[in-house]
């Protein structure tokens, strides 16, 4: 049988073992908690670094989007400028053809030539713009003086009628326009046709008085076009 001293010693050993086990468990728990705190701190650092990187990438993406938008706008401006230059070149080519036609050396019997008149619609009902170009068709040009008479032939209320320039515009009190040129002279007229008048032809009389007398009577079909051939005028 165990004696009282033995029992006391056994109880002491058990108590010591319990205290040692509790101490070791507490220290392990503390160590584990410290490890968890370290992991949490590391995760917070990683999260902050990732957030910083995401912000940097978003900034780079926005910069790339801005550069793309600027490049697109620059490309649009270049295309628009190129189209404008093409339009300018086309106008210059048209102008060159126009002046080449004026300066052609072919000469008719009179030495004076009237190009086919151009007629376009005006802003108001019955209003028309008419361009007339008179040129000196000769290889050796002199300064010419004279006049140009314009009239429109057609039907008015079912009857034939010829309306002179003074009847077609309040801007002209005379039926003849003065001419003075060496190579050519361009005239643009605004005509207002009366209601019910149906134009059929444009009647033009060119009269040169100096340096020698010349008269040319011409009649052209009334043909309306969308715009003047030489848009620069």
Secondary structure, 3 states (H helix, E strand, C coil): CCCHHHHHHHHHHHHHHHHHHHHHHHHHHHHHHHHHHHHHHHHHHHHHHHHHHHHHHHHHHHHHHHHHHHHHHHHHHHHHHHHHHHHHHHHHHHHHHHHHHHCCCCCCCCCEEECCCEEEECCCCCEEEEEEEEEECCCCCCCEEEEEEEEEEEEECCEEEEEEHHHHCCCCCCCEEEEEECCEEEEEEEEECCCCEEEEEEEEEEEEEECCCEEEEEEEECCEECCCCCCCC
